[in-house]
Amino acid sequence: MKNIVLFFLWIGFPLAALAQQDTLRGNFSGLHLVEKTYYIAEVITVTDSLIVDAGANIIFGNGVSVVCLGKLQMKGNADKRIVTKSDAGVSGQGFVIINNADSEVSIRYTRFENLLLPLNFEYGWSRPSVVLEQNEFIKNAGSTAVLQVLNPGLTGDAIAGKTVFVVKKNLFAENLAPVYFEDLVSDRMQVILEANVFANNRITEYGKYTFSSNFLFGRMDKTASQYKAIISANSFVGNVLWDNNADTVLHAANIGMYGSLDSLLVPGNYWGALSEREIRKGIYDYTVNYTSPKLVVNNFLTEPSDTVPSHVYKIEKLPPRETHRASYRMRDGKWKQVVDSIGSVINDNYALWEGLQALQVTPNRPLLIDKQQVRLVYLKDSLKISDTVFIRARMETTYDKEGLIFDFDYRTDSIFRAKRGYLAITDLRGTDGGYIPEIRVGYAAFLRFYQTEKLAYELRSKKRDSLEGQNKIIQPPVVRTFSFKKRYELGFMGAYALYYGTLSNKKLFSNDFNSFAGIQFRYSLKNHISLSLSLMKMTLTGSDMRSGDTVKMARGFSFTTPVTNISLQVEYDFFDNRVYSSRNKIRPSIGFGVDYIKFAPKGEYLGELYDLQSLGTGGQHLPGAENAPYALSSLGAPITLQLRYLLNKKMIYSLFASYHLAFTDYLDDVGPDPYPDPVALAAANPALADPAVFFANPTKKLVSKNQLRSGVASGADSFFTFGFTLAYHF
């Protein structure tokens, strides 16, 4: 009973939290999000204008995105940032910008965190201007891109007008994917990358350095080079290519390019190094591949500007405090500590167990240290990772013109030497409240030590298990067997249902997961043959916007339908279903039969649901229509794979997966019907003219006469169910 109460409490707390949020789903012509929290439950589409006010929080559900066909304006400010993110353990997509429109995209003071692809300018998009300014892209989890900009589309037969794409004063930190421009030089778009910070990003690969394994990359061809990218006044610090096999840094990885252009000037950037030779270690250009353009890095900065977002660009080991705390000087009307001795620059390869009594961290702008934490993360003898937080009683922090100085006492230094670990400095902030990437001292050296210890531990474990196996006497298990006297089972079914049809994604598990519940009666007809009768209630949903197909996305259909499914199946059991044996508790089976499916597709328009069949969205109610209104029930053909586990004499737990082929193409309301005349459709639905016209052609795409709404006659829709059954044998 206690476990049941805890389970419902565990379920209830997230539901209570969601109750305090506005949940968004469906299609909108215009959407204005004010200063509150919004939860994106499924892919939403905004056709005309999406405006987000300062202070708004947008939380993305698993796998969902916001598709913008027109204006996008996110109006954060320095005092109230907009936050867009996914919760821990959830992978939301982000914003997708598509379609040709004359409106702007303007995003300012917005944080993008823990998203798979925060900003995606997809095939076929075009806008006169895009401005991304003072934003933070931090800790995003996807491997495709943090910002992906594909080429602007075409308008009719002519090239769309020039797009000015400005990325200015943004922070890109601790991401796992790059910033990708399909073309950094173009005849359609002018790319301006100015005063941004690219810090501590980690691109994960499997041991190969190419142009695409840099944090910023794109193509540069001389055949289309009217507008060359402007890349200036940026700061590149600590961006690396990570070898996923060896868990270690493989290569510096700032910028990569390919194409037939001769060269590109990138003046006035800070590249995290003081010589061109060192700078080019993080650049993929003609020096790595002679067919690539040359990146001209003349007039590079030796330290980042104080006008770009706050970040740490240098870490130095200082001599003991007796040396570096030699004097105080008057600065800005106050006595401040001055470091007279010169430190030595250190990086991740530094082994912290060599000792550390003083550390200097240099930012480009002043930082706030009131909430900082300094932690030693180390490896215990059990190969478990633990950490220790050094409180101020054991550490002094000084802040002067040179940066942050951390003084550790001798006791702390002895801990560094005794434990194998690395130092993590977190929760620093810019004076404007901006995010400061975590500072790690000795991280790469720690990982190499950890991998060595892990390998040694595994070898010792294998050797010990081998010796124990030689001396162990194996006793045969006791086998209990009995026959079932009764032949009936009654069970509860539950888990997930997935729609798969005209509006679905080709990748099965990229479609919507909807829960279902049901009951099942099973009768053992013969030793290996059973009959089952199941009743299931579920909801199926689907949308062109989640199809991954640009043609379908331009079409824009979506639906939701409640389904009642009655399934009668004949099942073949691979073991005798009337005999229980403790040796063979796992029993696979396969079944097939017939379904009765009752459904009622609905669509959402301006926040309300409408029955689609009664509207005749395929023109079924119009005079002279070739197709009659479709039925709201259908037969179907199911096939089921099941794995049964006998818990005891009475209880049976099963895992199953079923495919249900419906003998209808209208589970989603979209069948092989031609697009109807909107004027005639509105006249046929005088009370619901606007919803009827919208559902018949949601994106108002241009269609030819007799063009089918389904594209082609697919013949039938279907759905999958998979989950568990808990049954009682009686």
N, C-alpha and C positions, 0 to 999 in steps of 0.2 A: 504494500500500500504506500509506503514511504517513497519508493522509487517512482510510482505513478504520479504522486503529488509533485515530486521534483521535476518530472518530465513536463507536466503541464505548466509549472512555473517557468521552466526553461523556454517553452513555446510562448507563454503569455507575455513575458517581458518585452521581446521584440514587437509583438503585436500592439502592446500598449504604446511603445515608442512610435510606431507607424501611425497610430491614431492621432498623434500630435502633428502630423505632417499632411500637406496637400499631396495627394497622389495623382499623377498625370498619366493619361493614356489616350490613344486615339489620334485623330487628325484635327488641326486647328488652322483657320485662315489667318488669325492674328493671335498672339499670346504675349501678355505682359506679366512678368514675374516680379512681385514687389519684395520687400525685405522680410522674408520668412523662409521656412524650410520646405522644399519640394522633393518628392520621391518620384523618380521616373520608373514606373513599373514595367513598361513595355515600350517598344520603339514608338516615338511620336513624330509627326510630320507637321511642320509649320509652313504654310504655302506663301504667306505675304510678309509678315513681320514678326520677329521675336525680339522683345526688349526685356532686359534684365536689369533691375535697379541695384544700387549699391547695398551690400549687406545680405543679399539673397544667398541661400545655401541650396545647391542642387545635388541631390544624391542619386546616382545611377544604380539601377538594379543590374542583376547578372546578365551580361550580353546585350544590353539595350543601348540605344543611341538616340540622339535628337537630330532629325533631318531638317535642314533649313533650305527652303526653295527660294527665299527672297531676302529681305533685310535681316541682319543680325547685329544687334547693338547691346553690348554688355558694359554697363556704366558704373563700374566700381570706382572707388577713390582711395586716397592714401589712408583715410580714417576708417573706411568700411570696404574691405575687399569682398568681392564675390568669390564664393568657394564652390567648386565643382569637383566631385570626387565619388569614389566607390568606398563603401565600408570595408573593413578588414575581412578578408576571405571572399570578397565579391569582386567580379571583374566586369565593370561597366565599360562600354565602348567610348563614348564621347560625342562630339558634334560633327555632323557630316554636312558639308556645304556643297550643294549641287544646283543645277539649273542655270539658265541664262537670266540675269536680272539687272536692272539699272540701279538698284539700291546698293548701299555700302555694307561692308562688314567691319565693325569697329569693336574691338575687345580691349578693355583697359582695366588694370588693377584686379585681375582675376587669377585665382589659384586653381591649377589643374593637378589633381593628385590621385594616384592609384587607379588610373584609367588605362585601357588597352591602347586607344588611339585618340588622344584628347581632341585634336583638330585635324579633320580630313577633308581637304578640298578635292572632291572626286572628279572623275571624268565627266566632261560636259559642263563644268561650272564656268561662270564668268561674272565678274563684278567690275565696276570702274575703279574701285579702290578697296584695299584691305589694310587696316591698321591694327597691329598687335603691339601694345605699348604698356610697360610697367607690369607685366604679368609674371607669374611664377609657375613653371612646369617642374614639379618635384616628385620624385619617387613614383613615377608612372611605371606600370607593371607590364605593358605590352612589349612585344619583340619586333613589331613592324615599324612603327615610327611614333615619335612624340608629336611632330608636326609634319604632315604629308601634304605637299602641294603638287598636284598633277597639272598638266597644261590646261589653260583656259580653253573652252570649247568654241564651236563655230556657231554663228548666227546665219541661217540660210546657207548661201553659197559663199559668203564673205567672211573674212577673219574678223572676229569680235574686236571691238576697240581696245586700246591699250589699257592694261590693268597695272596700277601701281601697288605693289605689295610691300608694305613697310613693317619690319620687325625691329622694334627699338626699345632699349632699356628693359629687356626681359631677362629673367633668371631661369636657366635650364640646369637643373642640378639633380644628381643621384637617379637619373633615368636609365632604363635598360635598352632603349631604342633610340635611333638617330632622328635628326631633322633632315627631311628629304625634299628637295626641289627637283622635279623631273628635269627642268631646264633652268640652270642658273643664268644663262644668256638666251635671249628669245626675241622674236619679232612681235610677240603679243604682250609680254609682261616685263615690267621693270622691278627687279628684286632689290630691296634696300635692307641690309642687315647692319645696324649701327648700335654701338654702345650696349651690346648684350653681354651677359656672362654665361659661359658654358663651363660648368665646374663639376668635377667628380662624377661624370657620367660613365657608365660601364656597359659597353657593347659586348654581348656574349656571342662567341663563335666557337668553332672547334679547331683552333690552331692555325687559321689561315688569314693573313692580312691582305685585304683588297680595298678598292676604292669605297665599297659599300659598308665596310666595317669601321668607318669613322663616324664621329657624332654628327658632322655636317657633310653632306655629299650631294652631288647632282651632276648632270651632263652639261657640257659646253661645246656646242658645234658651231663652226664658222658659217655653215649654211643658213643659220637663223640667229644672227648676233647683233641685231639693231640695238637692243637694250642689254647692256652688260650689267651683271650684278655689282652692286656697291657693297663691299664688305669692309668696314672700317671701325676703329675705336672699340672693338670687342675685346673681351678677355677670355682666353682659353686656358683652363687650369685643371690638371688631373684627370683629363678624359682618356680612358684606356680601352683597349681591346682585351677581353677576358677569355682565357682559354678554359672552356667548360670541362674539358677532360681532366686537366691538371689543377683546376681551381687556383689559378694564379694569373698575374698580369702578363700578357703576351707582348703588347706593343702600345706605345703612345698613339692616340687616335683622335686627332682634332678635326681634320678636313680632308676629304677625298674627292677627286674629280676624274671624269673621263670624257672623251669626245675629241673632235678634230680642231678645236680652237687652238691658236698658238700659245696665248698667255692671258693671264688676268692679273691686274694690279690689285693688291689688298693692303693698302697703306694704313699705318697707325694702329695696328692691333698688338695686343700683348699675347704671346704664345706660350707663356710659362717657362721660358728659357732666355738666356742672355746672349746666345750666339746663333747665327743662321744655321750652323751645322746641327746644333741641338734642336732648333725649331723644326727642321725638316724631318726629324725622327717621328713627328706626329702628323706629317703631311703626305698624302698619296698624290703625286703628280708625275711629271716627266722623269724625275730622278729615280722613281720606282718602276715606272713603265713608260718607255720612250714614246709610246703612241698617245699619251695623255698630255693635256695642256700644262704649261708651266705656271706655277703660282709665284708671283713676284712679291716677296715679303720685305722689300726695302722699307726703311724708315719704321721698323718695328719698335714697339715700346719696350723699355726695360722694366717697367712696372705698370700695372693697370691704372687707368684714370680714376679719380675720385668722383666722377660723374656717373659711372656705371653702378649697377646694384652692388650692395655690400657683399664682400666675400673675402676669404682668407686665401692669399696667394703664395705665402712663404712660411715655412716652419724651420726653426733653427734650434740646435742644441747649444745651450750656454754652459760656460764653466760654473763651478759651485758658487753659491750666493756670496761667499766672502770676496770673490773676485768681481762679479758683475754688479754687486751693490756697493760700489766704491764711492759714489758721490751723489749729492743732491744739488739740483740747480733750480733757479727761479724761472718758471715758465707760465705765462698768462696770469701773473700775479700770485702764483702758488708754488710752493716747493714741491718739485717732482723728482722722482728717481730717474737717473740717467745711466744707461748701459754704456760703459766705457770699453769693455772687452768685446771682441768680435766672435760671434757664434758661427757654427758650421751647419750648413743646410742639410737637412735629413729628409728622407722620403720613406715610403712604405717598406723598403728593403732593410731599414734599420731594425736591428734586433733589440727590443726593449730590455731584455735580460742582460744586456751589457751595461746597464745602469743609466739613470737619468736623474740629475738633481735640479736642473733648471731648463726651461723651455720657453722660447719666444715665438709667438704666433703673430704674423703681420697681415692685417687686413688693409684694403684700399680706403676704407672709411671707418669712422668710430663705430664701436659695437656696444650693445647693452649686455652686461654680464651678471645682472641681478638674479637670473634664473639658471645660470650655467651649471652643468654637471660634468665632472671629470671622473671617468670610470676606468678601472683596470679590468679588462676582460681576459680571463686566463683559462687554461686547461687544467682540470683536476686529474688526479690519478685514474679515475674511472672513465676518462675520455669524455666527461661532461663539461660543458662550458659554463663558467660562473663569472660573476663580476663583483667588484668592490667599488663603492662610491667614496671618494676622498673628500671628506668634509673640510670646511675652511680651517678647522683647528690643526689640520695636518698639511695644509697647503695655503700659500699666499698668492693672490693674484694682483698684479700691478698693471695699470694701464697708462701709458704715456704716448708720446708722439710716435714712438717706434712700434707700438703694438702691445699685445698682451704678453705678460711675463708670468709664468707659473714657477714658483719656487716650491720644491718638495724637500721635506726634511730627510735626515739620514735614515730614519726608520722606513719611510716610504721608498727610498732608493733601495734599501735592502729587500723590500717586498718585490720590487721590479726585478731584482737580480735572482730572487729565489723562485719566482713563478714564470712560466712561459706564457706570455700574453701580449696584448697590445693596448694602447691608451686611446680612449674614445672621449672626445670633448663635444658635448651636445648642448642644445638649448641656448646657444648664443643668438642674439637678434640684432638686426640693424636698428639704427635710431628711428627709422620709420616703421619699425615692427616687422620688417621683411625677414624671410627665412634665411638662415645661414647653414650651409651644408655641414654635416658632421665631419669633424676632423679626426683622422685616425693616424696614430703614430705606431709604426711597426706592424701594420696589418698583414702585408704580404709575407714577411718573415714568420709571423705567427701561423699563417695558413700552411706554409711549407713544413713547419714543425708538426702541425696537427696531422697533415697527411702522412708524414713519416711515422708518427706514433700510432695512427690508426692502422696502417699497414702492418706494423710490428705486432699490434694487439691481435689482428686477425690471424696472422701466422701462428702466434702462440695458442690461440683458441683452437685452430685446426689440429695442431700437434697434440693438445690435451685431449680433444675429443677422440682422436685416433687411438691414443693409449688407453683411454677408458673403454673404447669399443672392443679392444682386444681382450680385456679382462672381464667384460660384462657377460653374464649368462642370460640369454633372452628366453623368457618364459612365454609360451604361446598364450594368446588371449583366450579368455573364457567366452565361448559362443553360446548365446541364448536364442532359442528358436521357438516360436509357437504360431499357430494358425489363427487368423481372425475368424470369429464366429459370425460376426455381422458384416454387412457389405456396404453400409451407408456412411457418407461423410457430409458434414455441414460446415462450411467455412466462411470466414470474412476475408474479402479481397481489398487491396488498396495499393496505391503508389501513383504512377504517372501515365498520362496519355499524351501522344504527340500526333498532331494533324500532319498529313503528307499528301499534297495534291497540287492543284493549279497554282496556289499562292505560296507554296512552301519553298524552303531552301533545299537545294539538292543534297546538302550535307544534313543527314537526318537529325543529329544532335545539336544543330544550330537552330532548330525550330523551337516553338514554345513548349515548355513543360507545364502541363496542367494536371492537377491531382484528380483522382477518381476514387470511388468507393463502390463496393458491391458485395453480393453474397453468392455462394456457389453450393449447389447440391451435386454430389457425385455418387454414382452407383456402380459397384463392381459387377459387371455382367458375366465375365469369364475370368480365368486366371490372369490373362494379360490384356483384357479388353475392359474399358470402363466407359460409362456415359456421364457427361457433366452438363449441367444446366446452370448458366450464370446470368445474373442481372447486375448491370453496371450503370452508374450515373456519372457523367463527366461533362466537362466543357472543353470544346476545341476552339483554338484561335489560330489565326495566321495573318500574315501581312506581306505584301510585295516588298515593303521597305526592309524586311529582314531576309529577303530571298538571296541576297548577294548577286543578283542579276540586274544589271543596269537597265535593261529593257523592261523588266518587271517593275523596277523602282519607278520608272517614268510612268507606268500604268497606274500604280498607286492604290490598288484594291486592298481591303482588309475586312475581317469579319470575326464574329464570335458566335458560337452556337451551342446551346445545351443539347446533350445527347443522352438518350436512354437506349441501351443496347442489351438485347436478350440473345444469348449465344447457346446453342445446342451443339455439342461436339462429341465425337467418338475419339477416345484416347487409347493409344497402344502403350502399355507399360513394359519396359524392357526386363523387369523382374516380376515374379508372381506377386500380384497385388493382394493376395489373401494370406501371405506368409510374412511374419515379422522375423527378422534375423538381426542380431546385434552386429554381425559381420558386414551386412549389406544394408546399412541404414539409408544410404543415398540411392534414390530411385529415379532415373530419368524417364521421361515419357514424351510422346508427340501426339498432337490431336488436330482434327480438322472437322468442319461441320458447316453450319448455316447460322447467319446472324439476322435478327430483325432490328433495324436501326431507325429510331425516331429522332428528328432533328428540326431546328428552326433557326436558320441563319439570321443574324442581326448585324447592324452596322452602327457606328457612333458618328453623330453629326452635332457639332456645337454642344457636346457634353451629354446628349441624349441618345438612347438606343432606339432603333427603328427596326421593325420586321421587314426584311428585304424581299421575301417572296410576294407579299401583298402589294409591294410597290411596283413589281414587274420591272426590275432594273435592267433586264435583258430585252425589254420591249414585249414581253409575253402578253400583256393586256391591251396592246395597241391593235386597232383594226387591221385586219389582213396579216397579223403575225403568223409566222410559220410554226413557231414553237408554242405549245400550250404551257400554262403555268406548271411548274414542276411539283411533284408530290413531296410532302414533308416526312415521308417514311420510305424505307427501302430495305430490300434484302441484301445480304452480303455473305462473303466467304471468309471465315477465319482460319488461321493455322497457328498452333501454339506449341512452343517448346517449354518444357517444365522440368524442374529439378526438385524432387520431393525429398524431405529429410524426416525420418521417423524419430521424433523426440522421445516417445515412449509408446506404450500399447494404445494410447488413446489420442495423443496429439501429433499432428503432422504439420510441418512447416515447409512451404514450397516457394521457390522463386520461379517466375515464368516471364515469357516474352511472347506477345501475340501480334500478328499482323492481320488487320481487318480490311478486306477489300470490299468497298461499298459498290453496289450496282447502280450508282448515280454519280453524276458529275456536278451535283449542286450542294454538297455539304457546305461549300464556301460561297454559294449563290452565283459563282462565275462559271458558266457553261459555254458551250459552243453557240452562243447567240451573237448576232451582229450588234454593234453599238447602236442604240436607238436614237431617233431624232429627239433632241432635248425639248424642242417646242411641243411636239406631240406628247412626249412623256409628261411634261408639266401639265398639259391639258387633261391627260388621263388621271392625274392625281391633284386635283385643284386644292385640296386641303393640305397636301404635303408636297407641293411642287418643288421647293428648294431641296429637301432631302432626297427626293427621287432623282432629280437631275444630278446631284452630287454623287450619289452611290453608283449611278450608271457610268460616270466618267470622272473619278475624283480629282484627277490632275488637269482636267480639261485639255488633254492632249488632242492634237489634230489626228483625225482618223479618216480613212478612206471608206467609200461606200461598201457595205457588207463586210467590213473588217470585223473579225470575231473578237469578242471580249477576252476569251480564253487563249487567244493566239492561235492555237490549233485545237482540234477536238481530241482531248486527252482520253475521253471514254469513261473514266471513273476516278473518284477520289478515294482516299483510304486514310487509315490512322493506325497507330501502334499503341498497345498498352503493355506495360511491363511493371512488375512489382512483386508482391508476395501474397500468399494465402496462408492463413492459420486455420486449420480444420480440426474438427473433433470427430473421431471414428466411433460409431455406435451401431 
